[in-house]
Amino acid sequence: MELTTMRPGLDTLVSGVSGIVARRLTPRKTAFAVADLLRDRLPGPDLLTPAEREGSPDRYTSRVLHAQPEFSVVAVVWRPGQYTAIHDHVSWCAFGVISGVEDETLYRDMGDHLVEIGRAANRPGDVSGFAPPGDIHLVRNTSAEVGISVHVYGADVRALGSSVRRTYELPVRAT
């Protein structure tokens, strides 16, 4: 295992995720088990330095805090109004919101267009997990404060460069 730096709460989170991954559950069960772990061990904002917590005025920022072949821990910082492209992931994921509100819109791929199938406003302390397929979404910080969230992916994002499998530029239509 490799920790990129020592950060409050990261070592216990990594240790817990390692134990879950070693059980070799299905991707969906792994995502839910890691989400349960995050509920108990969600780090605080001091996981990041004050400068890291500022984010960037240009776009949301992702910082890999830990990476190994089986999983990665990433902190995401969102200034108000910042958002992702519509995308899906290469692996299971669990996330917990430390600050801000991550408004998530879920979509289904209909081949030539996307259909919105759900929304969730994830607030501080909220935790969730998912696994492909069916993980197409857009995430936006809808709060007036800088948002911080911790994401655990079932892949080495340091080696891949990102957790995103693909982005979607299909039109979004009503059902």
C-alpha positions in Angstrom: 0.0 0.0 0.0 1.1 3.5 -0.6 -0.2 6.6 1.2 0.7 9.8 -0.7 0.8 11.7 2.6 -0.3 11.2 6.2 -3.7 12.8 6.7 -6.1 12.7 9.6 -8.5 9.7 9.3 -7.0 8.4 6.1 -5.1 5.5 7.6 -8.1 4.0 9.3 -10.2 4.5 6.2 -7.6 2.7 4.0 -7.2 -0.1 6.5 -11.0 -0.7 6.6 -11.3 -0.6 2.8 -8.4 -3.0 2.5 -10.3 -5.5 4.7 -13.5 -5.2 2.7 -11.7 -5.6 -0.7 -9.9 -8.6 0.6 -13.3 -10.3 1.1 -13.7 -10.4 -2.7 -17.4 -9.5 -2.7 -19.3 -8.6 -5.8 -18.7 -5.0 -7.0 -22.2 -3.9 -5.8 -21.7 -5.5 -2.3 -18.2 -4.0 -2.1 -19.6 -0.5 -2.9 -22.3 -0.9 -0.2 -19.8 -2.3 2.4 -17.4 0.6 1.7 -20.3 3.1 2.0 -21.1 1.6 5.4 -17.5 2.0 6.4 -17.5 5.6 5.3 -20.6 6.3 7.4 -18.5 5.3 10.5 -15.2 6.7 9.3 -15.9 9.7 7.1 -12.9 12.0 7.7 -13.4 15.7 8.4 -12.3 18.7 6.3 -8.8 18.6 7.9 -8.2 15.6 5.6 -7.1 18.4 3.2 -4.8 21.3 3.9 -6.4 24.8 3.9 -5.0 25.5 0.5 -6.4 22.2 -0.9 -9.8 23.0 0.6 -10.0 26.2 -1.5 -10.4 24.3 -4.8 -9.9 26.0 -8.1 -12.0 28.9 -9.7 -11.8 27.1 -13.0 -13.3 23.6 -12.2 -13.7 21.1 -9.5 -10.5 19.4 -8.4 -9.7 15.8 -7.6 -6.8 14.8 -5.4 -5.7 11.2 -5.1 -5.0 10.6 -1.4 -4.2 6.9 -1.7 -3.9 4.5 -4.6 -3.1 0.8 -4.9 -4.1 -1.8 -7.6 -7.4 -2.7 -5.8 -8.8 0.7 -4.9 -8.1 4.5 -4.6 -9.2 7.2 -2.2 -9.8 10.6 -3.8 -10.9 13.9 -2.3 -13.0 16.2 -4.6 -13.3 19.9 -4.0 -16.2 21.8 -5.6 -16.7 25.6 -5.5 -20.3 26.7 -5.7 -21.9 25.9 -9.0 -19.1 23.6 -10.2 -20.1 20.3 -11.8 -19.0 17.2 -13.7 -19.8 16.2 -17.2 -22.4 13.4 -17.5 -20.3 10.3 -17.0 -20.0 6.8 -15.7 -17.2 4.9 -14.0 -14.7 2.1 -14.5 -15.5 0.4 -11.2 -17.6 0.4 -8.0 -17.6 3.6 -6.0 -18.6 4.8 -2.6 -18.6 8.5 -1.5 -19.2 10.6 1.5 -19.9 14.4 1.6 -17.9 16.4 4.1 -19.2 19.9 3.2 -21.4 21.5 0.6 -24.3 19.9 -1.2 -23.6 17.5 -4.1 -26.7 17.4 -6.3 -26.6 14.2 -8.3 -28.7 13.6 -11.4 -28.9 10.0 -12.6 -29.5 9.0 -16.2 -30.3 5.9 -18.3 -28.7 5.5 -21.7 -31.4 4.9 -24.4 -28.9 4.5 -27.2 -29.5 7.8 -29.0 -30.4 9.9 -25.9 -30.4 9.9 -22.1 -33.4 9.9 -19.8 -33.2 11.4 -16.3 -34.2 8.7 -13.8 -33.5 10.3 -10.5 -32.0 13.0 -8.3 -30.4 13.2 -4.9 -29.2 16.1 -2.9 -26.3 14.7 -0.9 -25.5 16.8 2.2 -22.7 16.7 4.8 -22.6 13.2 6.3 -24.5 11.6 3.5 -22.9 8.5 2.1 -23.7 6.3 -0.9 -22.3 3.5 -3.1 -22.9 2.2 -6.6 -21.4 -0.1 -9.2 -21.7 -0.2 -13.0 -23.8 -0.6 -15.0 -26.4 2.0 -14.2 -24.1 4.6 -12.8 -24.5 7.4 -15.4 -24.7 10.7 -13.5 -23.9 14.4 -13.3 -22.8 15.9 -10.0 -23.0 19.6 -9.1 -22.2 21.6 -5.9 -25.5 23.5 -5.4 -24.5 25.1 -2.1 -23.1 28.5 -1.4 -20.0 27.0 0.2 -17.0 25.0 -1.1 -18.0 21.3 -1.2 -15.6 18.5 -0.2 -16.3 14.8 -0.7 -14.3 11.6 -0.3 -14.6 9.0 -3.0 -13.4 5.4 -2.9 -13.1 3.7 -6.3 -12.4 0.0 -7.0 -9.5 0.8 -9.3 -6.1 2.4 -9.3 -7.0 5.9 -10.5 -3.3 6.9 -10.3 -2.6 4.3 -13.0 -5.8 5.0 -15.0 -5.7 8.8 -14.7 -9.3 9.0 -13.7 -12.3 6.9 -12.4 -14.4 8.0 -15.4 -15.1 5.3 -18.0 -16.7 7.6 -20.5 -18.6 10.9 -20.7 -21.9 11.3 -22.4 -22.9 14.1 -24.8 -26.2 12.6 -25.9 -29.3 14.8 -25.7 -31.4 14.4 -22.5 -35.1 13.8 -23.3 -38.2 13.4 -21.2 -39.4 9.8 -20.8 
